[in-house]
Amino acid sequence: MNFTQKSLTNVRNNIGKYIIKTPVFRFDFIDNLCGCNVFFKCENFQHTGSFKYRAALNAIKNIPSEYKSRGVITHSSGNFAHALSKASNELNIPCHIVMPNNTPEFKKSSVKLYTDNIFECEANLKSRELMTKKNLKDKNLYFIHPSNNTDVILGNSTCTLELIEDYQNLDYIFSPIGGGGLIAGTSIAIGNFSKNCKVIGAEPSNVDDAYRSLISGKIETNTSTNTIADGLRTNLGTINFPIIQKYVKEILLVSEEEILASLNIILNKLKLVVEPSSAVVLAALIKNKSKFKNQNIGLIMCGGNIDFENLKF
């Protein structure tokens, strides 16, 4: 796939009136802790509380015209389900969501604000895909994958476009990595609009499939999804993996204890409400701060949809 400056700019212009240009925050406490200049791109302030609204909106705006009356479908346990349901509602397109039956109620209720078409399945990828395939065929819907979709990746790129336009001297941008849609979007934005900035991935050690994939040169999978960073439990896809291979300099791994320690800092010291997946990037920077001393670092806070009921430090 050939991504160009023009294609990325067109996407930004196409969805610009619907999305929030999210703020970038600086904190002396973090700069001193990490020994570098840190810029927090706060997608926790985006519509639906995560960067995924950018992706969902761009994807929904680009579906074939014959599906606009029939509707779209995706499988998601959280942020993309919320984002796609709101984006579809915004554009008056029917939306169908397949969700695992163990999805927390606060996530289900967010989706129910915009659509009643929710189908529950067993909590594994095979069940998700089978349920989605059945409804896709029965209802003649259009499938939008949460991360392995070109329009999704392009929508995600607008987050980093905003960041590097306002802060052109960044040396690195840290992105969380789960399904690969955000870091792929980050990568093509950097590849097209920055000469010096490099992309670093941050991933929980418990679900290190992207780290292993970059080493082996093929898409690896996980046998467990045991991480508090629930937004990062999914695997890379065939569309975003080649982009990651081309642009991502390195993937840094962090433990569950390091994620929780960073989340504690963000919530209690910085007073930002973010989900554990966001804390992974700060955890990676703190753990590796000697490598990035005196550099200008952008951290993407991917979302703020946190379940306080079940959070334990």
C-alpha positions in Angstrom: 0.0 0.0 0.0 1.5 3.4 -1.1 0.6 6.0 1.5 1.4 9.6 0.4 1.4 13.0 2.0 -1.6 13.9 -0.1 -3.6 10.8 1.0 -2.9 11.5 4.7 -3.8 15.1 4.3 -7.0 14.3 2.6 -8.0 12.0 5.4 -7.3 14.6 8.0 -9.4 17.2 6.1 -12.2 14.6 5.5 -12.6 13.8 9.2 -11.4 17.1 10.7 -14.8 18.6 11.6 -15.9 15.4 13.4 -12.9 14.8 15.6 -11.2 16.7 18.5 -7.7 18.0 18.0 -6.5 16.6 21.3 -4.2 18.5 23.6 -0.5 18.0 24.2 0.6 18.3 27.8 4.0 18.8 29.4 5.0 18.0 33.0 8.2 19.1 34.8 7.9 16.1 37.1 8.0 13.7 34.1 10.9 15.6 32.4 12.9 15.4 35.5 12.1 11.7 36.1 13.0 10.6 32.6 15.8 13.1 31.9 14.2 14.2 28.6 11.5 16.4 27.2 8.2 14.5 27.2 5.1 15.5 25.2 1.8 13.7 26.1 -0.6 13.5 23.2 -3.8 13.0 25.0 -6.2 10.9 23.0 -8.1 10.2 26.3 -9.8 13.5 25.5 -11.0 12.3 22.0 -14.6 11.4 21.3 -15.5 8.0 22.9 -12.3 8.4 25.0 -9.8 6.9 22.6 -7.9 7.4 19.3 -10.1 4.8 17.7 -12.8 7.3 16.9 -10.5 8.7 14.3 -10.1 5.3 12.7 -13.8 4.4 12.9 -14.9 7.7 11.4 -12.6 7.5 8.5 -13.5 3.8 7.8 -17.3 4.5 8.0 -17.0 7.5 5.7 -15.3 5.3 3.1 -17.6 2.2 2.9 -19.1 1.4 -0.5 -22.3 3.4 -1.0 -24.5 0.3 -1.3 -23.7 -0.6 2.4 -24.8 2.8 3.8 -28.3 1.6 4.2 -27.4 -2.0 5.1 -24.8 -1.2 7.7 -21.4 -2.2 9.0 -20.2 -4.8 11.5 -17.0 -5.3 13.6 -15.9 -7.5 16.5 -14.5 -5.7 19.5 -14.6 -5.9 23.3 -14.1 -2.2 23.9 -12.8 1.0 22.4 -13.3 0.2 18.7 -16.9 -1.0 19.3 -17.6 2.2 21.1 -16.0 4.3 18.4 -17.6 2.6 15.5 -21.1 2.7 17.0 -20.8 6.4 17.6 -19.3 7.2 14.2 -22.1 5.1 12.5 -24.7 6.9 14.6 -23.2 10.3 13.6 -23.5 9.4 9.9 -26.8 7.5 10.2 -25.4 4.2 9.1 -26.6 1.0 10.9 -24.0 -0.6 13.1 -23.6 -4.2 14.4 -21.1 -5.2 17.1 -19.9 -8.6 18.1 -18.6 -8.6 21.7 -17.3 -11.3 24.0 -19.7 -12.3 26.7 -17.1 -11.4 29.4 -16.9 -7.8 28.2 -17.2 -5.4 31.3 -20.7 -3.9 31.6 -19.3 -0.3 31.5 -18.0 -1.1 28.0 -21.2 -2.6 26.8 -23.2 0.3 28.1 -21.1 2.7 26.1 -21.9 0.9 22.9 -25.6 0.6 23.8 -25.8 4.4 23.7 -25.6 4.2 19.9 -26.8 0.8 18.8 -28.9 -2.0 20.0 -27.3 -4.4 17.5 -25.0 -6.2 19.9 -24.2 -9.9 19.5 -22.4 -11.7 22.3 -20.1 -14.6 21.7 -17.6 -16.7 23.7 -14.5 -15.0 24.8 -12.0 -16.2 22.1 -11.0 -15.0 18.7 -12.5 -18.0 16.8 -15.9 -17.3 18.3 -15.7 -13.6 17.5 -14.8 -14.4 13.9 -17.5 -17.0 13.4 -20.2 -14.8 14.9 -19.1 -11.9 12.8 -19.0 -14.0 9.6 -22.5 -15.3 10.2 -24.0 -11.9 10.7 -22.0 -10.5 7.8 -23.5 -13.1 5.5 -27.1 -13.1 6.9 -27.5 -9.3 6.9 -25.3 -8.5 4.0 -23.2 -6.1 6.0 -19.8 -4.4 5.5 -17.0 -5.6 7.7 -14.5 -3.1 9.3 -11.6 -4.7 11.2 -10.6 -2.8 14.3 -6.9 -2.5 13.3 -6.1 -4.4 10.1 -7.8 -2.1 7.7 -6.3 0.6 5.4 -8.9 3.2 6.3 -8.5 2.5 10.0 -4.7 3.0 9.7 -5.2 6.2 7.8 -7.6 7.5 10.3 -5.1 6.7 13.1 -2.4 8.6 11.3 -4.2 11.9 12.0 -3.2 11.7 15.7 0.5 11.9 14.9 0.0 14.4 12.2 -1.4 16.8 14.7 1.4 16.1 17.1 4.3 16.6 14.7 2.8 19.7 13.1 2.7 21.4 16.5 6.0 19.9 17.8 8.4 19.5 14.8 11.5 18.8 16.8 10.5 15.4 18.2 13.2 12.8 18.1 11.0 9.8 19.0 7.3 9.0 19.3 6.3 6.1 21.5 3.1 4.2 20.6 1.4 1.4 22.4 1.1 -1.7 20.2 -1.6 -4.3 20.3 -3.4 -5.0 17.0 -1.0 -2.7 15.2 -3.4 -0.1 13.8 -2.2 2.9 15.9 1.5 2.3 15.5 1.0 1.7 11.7 -0.8 5.0 11.5 1.9 6.7 13.5 4.5 5.2 11.3 3.1 6.4 8.0 2.6 9.9 9.4 6.3 10.0 10.5 7.4 8.4 7.3 5.8 11.1 5.2 6.1 14.2 7.3 9.2 13.9 9.4 12.9 13.5 8.5 14.3 12.8 11.9 11.7 11.4 14.2 11.7 7.6 14.9 8.8 5.4 16.0 9.2 3.2 19.1 6.6 0.6 20.0 5.7 -0.3 23.7 4.2 -3.6 24.5 3.5 -5.7 27.7 5.9 -8.6 28.2 2.9 -10.9 28.8 1.7 -10.3 25.2 4.9 -9.8 23.3 3.7 -11.0 19.9 4.7 -7.8 18.1 8.2 -7.8 19.6 8.7 -11.4 18.5 7.1 -10.7 15.1 9.6 -7.9 14.4 12.5 -10.3 15.2 11.2 -13.3 13.3 9.9 -11.4 10.3 6.4 -13.1 10.4 3.3 -12.5 12.4 3.5 -14.3 15.8 0.7 -14.9 18.2 0.2 -15.2 22.0 -1.0 -18.2 23.9 -2.2 -16.0 26.8 -3.8 -12.5 27.0 -3.0 -12.0 30.7 -2.2 -8.3 30.9 -3.9 -5.4 32.6 -3.5 -3.5 29.3 -6.6 -5.0 27.9 -6.5 -2.8 24.7 -3.2 -4.5 23.7 -4.2 -8.1 23.8 -4.9 -8.5 20.0 -2.5 -9.7 17.3 -0.9 -7.9 14.3 -2.5 -8.1 10.9 -1.4 -8.6 7.3 -1.9 -5.0 6.3 -0.3 -3.2 9.3 2.6 -5.6 9.9 4.6 -4.7 6.7 4.2 -1.0 7.7 5.5 -1.8 11.2 8.5 -3.7 9.7 9.3 -0.8 7.5 9.1 2.1 10.0 9.3 0.9 13.6 12.8 1.2 15.0 12.3 -0.9 18.1 9.6 -2.4 20.4 10.3 -2.1 24.1 8.7 -4.6 26.6 7.4 -3.7 30.1 6.1 -5.9 32.9 2.7 -5.7 34.6 4.3 -4.1 37.6 5.9 -1.4 35.5 2.6 -0.7 33.7 0.8 -0.3 37.1 3.6 1.9 38.5 3.3 4.2 35.5 -0.5 4.2 35.6 -0.2 5.2 39.2 2.0 8.1 38.3 -0.3 9.3 35.5 -3.5 9.1 37.6 -2.1 10.4 40.9 0.8 12.7 39.9 -0.4 14.1 36.6 -4.1 13.9 37.3 -4.9 12.4 33.8 -7.5 9.7 33.5 -6.0 7.1 31.1 -6.4 3.4 30.7 -3.6 0.9 31.4 -2.8 0.6 27.6 -1.8 4.3 27.7 0.5 3.8 30.7 2.6 1.2 28.7 4.4 4.0 26.8 5.5 5.9 29.9 6.5 2.6 31.5 8.7 1.9 28.5 10.3 5.3 28.6 11.0 5.2 32.4 12.5 1.7 32.0 14.8 2.8 29.2 15.4 6.5 30.1 19.1 6.3 29.8 18.8 5.6 26.1 16.7 8.7 25.5 18.5 11.2 27.7 17.9 14.9 26.6 15.8 13.8 23.7 12.3 15.1 22.7 9.8 12.3 23.2 6.2 12.2 22.2 4.0 9.7 24.1 0.6 8.7 22.7 -2.0 8.3 25.5 -4.2 6.1 23.4 -7.3 6.2 25.6 -9.0 6.9 28.9 -11.6 4.2 29.2 -10.6 2.7 32.5 -12.6 0.4 34.8 -12.1 1.9 38.2 -14.2 -0.8 39.8 -11.6 -3.4 39.0 -8.4 -1.4 39.2 -6.0 -2.4 41.9 -2.6 -0.9 42.4 
